[in-house]
Amino acid sequence: MLFARAVGGPTALSVRDGLRLATLGGAAVLGRTDELGAVEVGKLADLALWRIDGPAHADVADPVAALVLGAPPPLELLLVDGRGVVERDRVLTVDADVLAREAEAVHRDLLEKA
């Protein structure tokens, strides 16, 4: 969206059109519009909820613009196929300490091979 606006000016692509491209458009690119891209009966329950009620977003007049254009707000909840994956900005499905140790080991291995 920012690229479209940089080339075509501030009205080249609205924030709502940008959000639509990211959701329905993303599902279309994947060929999965029958199961993704919108909150509808029969589609997978993939849903992300961001908090924009804190001090950083206190003066926001348009919540869609805040989400699309602003600094990333805290992720309150992320559901994938109806299962909680992130809650209050914390990943529930991965042990972050174990992942950090594994990433560090891979990093060291790559440095040794370089």
C-alpha positions in Angstrom: 0.0 0.0 0.0 2.8 2.4 0.8 4.5 1.7 -2.5 1.2 2.3 -4.3 0.9 5.6 -2.5 4.5 6.6 -3.1 3.9 6.1 -6.9 0.3 7.2 -7.2 -0.2 9.7 -4.4 -2.2 9.5 -1.1 -5.4 8.4 -2.8 -3.9 5.6 -4.9 -5.0 2.9 -2.5 -7.2 3.3 0.6 -6.4 1.6 3.8 -9.6 -0.5 3.5 -8.5 -1.6 0.0 -5.1 -2.4 1.4 -6.7 -4.5 4.2 -9.0 -6.2 1.6 -5.9 -7.1 -0.5 -4.2 -8.6 2.5 -7.1 -10.8 3.5 -9.4 -11.7 0.6 -6.6 -10.9 -1.9 -4.1 -13.1 0.0 -6.6 -16.0 0.0 -7.2 -15.5 -3.7 -3.4 -15.6 -4.5 -3.3 -18.9 -2.6 -6.3 -20.2 -4.4 -8.1 -20.7 -1.1 -11.0 -18.2 -1.1 -13.4 -21.1 -0.2 -11.7 -21.5 3.2 -9.7 -18.3 3.9 -9.8 -14.5 3.7 -13.0 -13.6 5.5 -14.9 -14.3 8.7 -17.7 -16.4 7.3 -19.5 -19.6 8.2 -17.7 -22.6 6.8 -14.3 -20.9 6.5 -11.3 -21.7 8.8 -11.4 -19.7 12.0 -8.2 -17.7 11.4 -8.5 -14.4 13.2 -6.1 -11.8 14.5 -7.2 -9.2 17.1 -4.9 -6.2 17.8 -5.2 -3.7 20.6 -5.5 -0.1 19.5 -7.0 1.3 22.7 -3.7 2.1 24.4 -1.8 5.4 24.7 0.1 5.0 21.4 -3.2 5.0 19.5 -5.2 7.4 21.7 -5.6 10.0 19.0 -6.5 7.5 16.2 -9.7 8.5 14.3 -9.7 5.5 12.0 -8.8 2.1 13.5 -8.3 0.5 10.1 -5.7 3.2 9.2 -4.0 2.7 12.6 -3.7 -1.0 11.9 -2.6 -0.7 8.3 -0.3 2.4 8.5 0.7 2.7 12.1 3.3 1.0 14.3 2.3 -2.6 14.9 0.0 -2.6 17.9 0.1 -5.4 20.5 -1.4 -8.6 19.2 -4.1 -9.5 21.7 -5.2 -12.8 20.1 -4.3 -14.9 17.1 -6.4 -17.9 16.3 -5.4 -20.4 13.5 -8.2 -22.8 12.6 -9.9 -21.8 15.9 -6.8 -22.7 18.0 -5.0 -20.1 20.1 -1.5 -19.4 18.8 -0.8 -16.0 20.3 -2.4 -14.4 23.4 -1.5 -11.0 24.8 1.6 -10.7 22.5 2.9 -14.1 23.7 3.3 -17.2 21.4 1.5 -20.1 23.0 2.6 -22.9 20.6 6.4 -22.6 20.9 8.8 -22.5 23.9 10.6 -19.2 23.1 13.6 -20.2 25.2 14.1 -23.5 23.4 13.6 -21.7 20.1 16.2 -19.1 21.0 18.7 -21.7 21.9 18.1 -23.6 18.7 18.5 -20.5 16.6 21.7 -19.6 18.4 23.1 -23.1 17.7 22.2 -22.8 14.0 23.8 -19.4 13.9 27.1 -20.7 15.5 27.0 -23.6 13.0 26.7 -21.3 10.0 29.5 -19.0 11.3 31.8 -22.1 11.6 31.0 -23.1 8.0 31.6 -19.6 6.6 
